[in-house]
């Protein structure tokens, strides 16, 4: 008993050191962003965004995780530049990986209101970043301060969006993808915890339930009772299933506890508990709710600070402030 407590205490100390490192580096990602960016030009920015997000989420609670996911997809391609919002032939928005994305109408509504209040001032990228934060809060998650000053990208390519993780990758692929964005293993495990709320289409796990790796059998890593539940729930690929079967509406650490019980919905969820690089973090988070909330906020800051205005035309490098989030300015 004494040895077990010492081992647990030692691990938590190491985890705290990792946590401190991650937090210390979460706020220095970009010198171009500022908390005061809109203080003079659009002082009611956060009030308007908060009000609109609350209004939409009150009408449809599923929009909270949808906005968080939309933000992740945006920042995963060309940085947080609102390129996911561009709605034209060949854009990220029409990619296969983007088919189940939702929340575009919320951003459009916020943008329309801000154009009345402070025209041609607030970027769609900043709106989406702040809306994801407010959506997290509305879902019961933590609050964090958002820096502003992002520009809207002019380039959006569907093939690039298809590189965003979709739930069937290997852990090594996920780690490398996150590292390419300036995020680490801790960020991967913690941001995956967003799956404590929200839902997935059954189509994304059909193979896992019925024909895992072409075997004609289900994924053997799924809890048998959970498998039966999912097979009943997912008779049609178009159906939806909750990412957290136990507490689907609560922003908590149940997601990590589910992984211990082999109840991760996506294969990438479950593999976090079977891979030696991520499993210790999963285990620690099952009983560390306050640590999870604190680190989730820190990791979301890092995600929201990803910038990469690497457009094809040198004149476009600095981006723009779109008047309509769906289109580049004329």
Order of alpha helices (4+ residues) and beta strands (2+ residues): alpha-alpha-alpha-alpha-alpha-alpha-alpha-alpha-beta-alpha-alpha-beta-alpha-alpha-alpha-alpha
